[in-house]
């Protein structure tokens, strides 16, 4: 088995071994004093690369890393929404969708093709300044990926038809509806229109307006492609199992013949100065009043960018931020705060958001927020605050560089915006040089100006602009006969795939019996630890759901005498992150740390796991946060849908929302004794297992774990027992949750399967992938790629230790809700009836499943998650190494049998979250009982 080798090298600090006993308090030593110097961490953030330019002007950057037989292909075009002409907002993003629709020599869905070759981290994105496409493929598939990327760069126009344009227009408009339909989904439009004047390139959103999307025509398509997608307006990064000589040969072969095109020179975008403060109030179905401030500021290349980033983190970005300490933990008048510096190529903005605790006086909170901001502008940050921001930022950059696509994006961004692929180093060095005085000066320069002030209050939304029934761009039907496609050599075949080499798994046992399961991955100098307990949301009492959620929130807010701010400052000083969360079956406390700071980071993890304080004041504060989260869940489509579906399918310990937020009355009544009792029953050494993925061997880490967890003894009280899982008697019906003013409906459908625990999931999972899980599945192909009614629709089998469910998730435009359910029923009947798995589908599932194995375990978080899932489902350590041959041996009969024996559409419970006045008449013809519920119902 392969040991990953590292590329993020440099001077790593020596691991600091703890010499005090496990019972000592972590705060007896200053974490900042124990931390490795930032200079040592910074020395480890390097991405070696070489670059060359083809004769047609295409810039190519090559980063070689032979640790895994995979290569990331990342193509960045120097065009984004800021380059769109008036009346064509959203067109850059629309064209991104068209670029996935097929090219002249590779017709059909690119996502289907790329998934068929086993691509991971596959996507395309559009933003103000750029459009990019990226995929990570196994080395034998690289040439085919380069053929596809070059074909849509140089051979695209002949493949775009009016039908394709109309279809993708509908998909994009449903993507817009899906975002707009979320709480606070309409605020972005107001923010941009008020921050930037008419004609400013950044004034409109990337998704665009419904009217402009309606107007997009074939002439627009041709012009946009011709003006913006030439090779001399692009950068290609190849990162992974490739060298520069090979890259030059392949890039010349596939991209070299593409002729030059125009070069897009981004329009000037000066930083506007608002003449005076702008006040605006909007309304939405939200559980609290949100107070927001926005200032136009310079973009990422400006000399003030580093100071603005530090200022945002200190004011409201860090867990120990000024606003957190004053408003969330201090006055306790806000449930959450945030501050960020949004930096783009030419422009940026600085924003502050304070979400007012329900029942508090919003005007008083607003005044207090402005006072805190004014004080910060006047006096600036402390040196310690600046140091913590720098350490945290460098650590986060290290974590990001573990993935090849993270490195490719980092190099591409620098090359595209700064003309220097090494610009990330300049940014980090500028950050490390920031001083408190410089931050204060920059804040006074930019935040001393008038701001746009937005308040979002609970209430009914303002009017919504929907798409036209007959888009004007569709009516034009421009001919395409004048375009002559260019033939090229055939697409190369994919070579033989190497077998998966999963990292060696090592086991040990602490002196108190806790099992430790570990692998070594030296790609970056970091360590991930998961302390897992056999608990999960299913451990919550049936009579008191929500106790565990409250306990987990409180655990991270004070431990062993350190309050929430001290804990936050300690982990920020170390560049570490701590988490506490759960799935339905397991509860996990997680740590991600730079390995140079592993010792003191483990001290913090041990305190949070073993010694939470559960102070009464902390419980009251996190109680308010959880109650607000419960309210928010009752206003979002997904929250409303899950709260209806899972109790309809299950009784017992699974009969609850998978969010684990619980019941508001239970959370309101919970006290310290309840949290302590839960902790003693479930968070204990005789119920624990520890998983580790690190660049260091387990032999080095084991003493560290022993000193923190090995002497932990179980309490005298009995270990917890979960209530049984029951499956409700089947009552096929439609539960309609009335959510007025919803431009889109969320459709959920579900059935509990005879599948649990160690039962084999590979065959049925592959069958369901064909039916609904993959992008190219029948469900998504029908609702998105054929009808254009949805941005994306899926079905999957839940990964539960107990009885698992088959669940459909299909957001669709509101006026197609009834037809969409009928279509889902028809797709299932067809697949489960006479038209099971086809030969093409069988080939695709075999090839995509085996080919993607090489990229599935690229990052340590994926390896860690696999260690945990292998334990949950009682799989051998080499399960995924054995999966390749099993995928290759799949047959249509086996796939059909697995799905047909498990899935029965006549037993589905359907949930629809949407506007009942629009949706209910559409559901009447489906022949199922309809149960209407208010969105405010418990």
Secondary structure, DSSP 8 states (H G I E B T S, - for coil): ---B--SS-S---------S-TTS-GGGS-HHHHS--HHHHHHT-----EEEE-TTS-EEEEEE-TTSSEEEEEEEES--GGG--TT-TTHHHHHHHHTTSEETTEES-HHHHHHHTT-EEEEEEE-SS-EEEEEEEEGGGHHHHHHHHHHHHHS-GGG--HHHHHHHHHHHHHHHHHHHTSTTTTHHHHHHHHHS-TT-TTSS-TT--HHHHHH--HHHHHHHHHHH-SGGGEEEEEEES--HHHHHHHHHHHTTTS----------------SS-EEEEEEES-SS-EEEEEEEE--TTSTTHHHHHHHHIIIIISTT-HHIIIIITTS--EEEEEEEEEE-SS-EEEEEEEEE-TTS-HHHHHHHHHHHHHHHHHH---HHHHHHHHHHHHHHHHHHTTSHHHHHHHHHHIIIIIS-TTHHHHHHHHHHT--HHHHHHHHHHHTTS--EEEEEEES---------SS-HHHHH----TT-----------------------EEEE-TTS-EEEEEEB-SSSEEEEEEEES-SGGGS-TTSTTHHHHHHHHHTTEETTEEHHHHHHHHHHHT-EEEEEE-SS-EEEEEEEEGGGHHHHHHHHHHHHH-B---HHHHHHHHHHHHHHHHHHTTSHHHHHHHHHHHHHEEETTSS-TT----HHHHHH--HHHHHHHHHHHSSGGGEEEEEEESS-HHHHHHHHIIIIIT----SS-------EEE-----EEEEEE-TT-SEEEEEEEEE-S--TTS--HHHHHHHIIIIISTTSHHHIIIIIIT---S-EEEEE---SSS-EEEEEEEEEGGGHHHHHHHHHHHHHHHHTT----HHHHHHHHHHHHHTHHHHTSSHHHHHHHHHHHHHTT--TTHHHHHHHHHHT--HHHHHHHHHHH--GGG-EEEEEE-HHHHHHHHGGG-S-EEEEETT--
